[in-house]
Amino acid sequence: MTNPTTAQQPTDQAGRKARKEGGFTLLELLVVTTILVLLAVATGTVVINYLGRAKTDAARLQIDQIEAGLDLFRLDVGRYPTQQEGITALVAAPGGLDSWRGPYVRKQAALTDPWGTEFQYVFPGRNGTYDLFSYGADGTEGGEDEAADVKSWE
């Protein structure tokens, strides 16, 4: 006669083994997928914010570089570029200036902000000897965050 508990034991072990090797349940897969999506969204938001700040910081550095070029232009020529000459006078000599020893900025591209628009130059300036600025990502005056203006006088 067979013992009923020993007869069921191999069947229970086989069932446990089959469940262990069966893979993940749908619920487990949904939970893991949800967690991965949440992590991707959080990381993506941080990266996008970082890139926006990076462009603004790059614009500030470019303004500093252009200002240094303007100062060198002034030392050589005796004045800042006129409104008509603009900041392109830092790369290419305006007509009739024998004392121009530029270029004062290495590349024409340095006169373009990170959003693809040429920096604005106003001479004489309202906020200083000259005003040098970018309207930011939106290309219009004012704005916040990445769309904020980047100015030489702030």
PyMOL commands that set and color helices and strands:
alter all, ss='L'
color gray80, all
select helices_A, chain A and resi 4-21+26-77+87-90+108-111+145-147
alter helices_A, ss='H'
color red, helices_A
select strands_A, chain A and resi 120-122+131-134+150-151
alter strands_A, ss='S'
color yellow, strands_A
deselect
rebuild
show_as cartoon
